[in-house]
Amino acid sequence: MWGYSMMDGVAGGWGWWHGFGLISMLLFWGLVIAAVVFLVRAIAGERTSGPVGGKDRSLEILEERYARGEINKEEFEEKRRTLKL
């Protein structure tokens, strides 16, 4: 016979390290996937965020049209009230 080693019969010589390696690998890949999801959401969130500078773009366009004389004061006030609803 070859003799008896302390590692014989304990998960083929791996012992508890085998389980530790598996858990470490799963934890590593879980963190990588979570980081990718976080980055994708952060990038997508920047594109779909609210108005720049806190002002709605539609109101800016309305003000520009009024300033150019394309609409009169009554139209401007009516449309502004509608946009603020």
C-alpha positions, 0 to 999 in steps of 0.5 A, a space after each residue: 500500500 501507499 500509506 495513509 495521508 492526512 489528505 486522503 478521504 477529505 474531498 480528494 485532497 482539497 478540503 475546505 479550500 475547495 469550498 472557499 475557492 468556489 465562494 470567492 469566485 462567485 463573490 468576485 463575479 457577483 461584484 463584477 456584474 454588480 459594477 457593470 449594472 451600476 455603471 450602465 444605470 448611471 450612464 443611462 440615468 444621465 441621458 434621461 435625467 430632468 431638465 438641464 439647470 432645472 428649466 424645462 426645454 419646452 419653456 425655453 423654446 416658448 420664451 425664444 419664440 416670444 423673444 423673436 416675435 413669433 407669438 404675441 404676449 397673450 399666446 405666450 402667457 396661455 402656453 406658459 400656463 399650459 406648460 406649467 400644469 
